[in-house]
Amino acid sequence: MPETAPQGATSSVIADAHTLTTLQQRWPTHRIWRSRDEAGRPAGWYATAHDPAPGEDRTVGADTARQLELKLAAPPDPAPRFQPGAVGRW
């Protein structure tokens, strides 16, 4: 007998598809996607930059779509890089 989806699973898939589309429209410089856990259920939210800037992480992940959006909106400052001839403590 074929397995059936849990009650409400279809609405969850539709909601995820809508959220993915919305995030992709807001962040066209990234590919937005969901990972899957060992059982094949949707898990984390990810954004992979098509052409990352120097020092930018190529892929950013979060537990929720909202957390991912916040990370994309305020990326961390890139790590300082060594510059020959620069004065300072390294």
Secondary structure as GFF3:
##gff-version 3
##sequence-region A 1 90
A	DSSP	alpha_helix	9	26	.	.	.	ID=ss1
A	DSSP	beta_strand	30	36	.	.	.	ID=ss2
A	DSSP	beta_strand	42	49	.	.	.	ID=ss3
A	DSSP	beta_strand	59	62	.	.	.	ID=ss4
A	DSSP	alpha_helix	65	73	.	.	.	ID=ss5
###
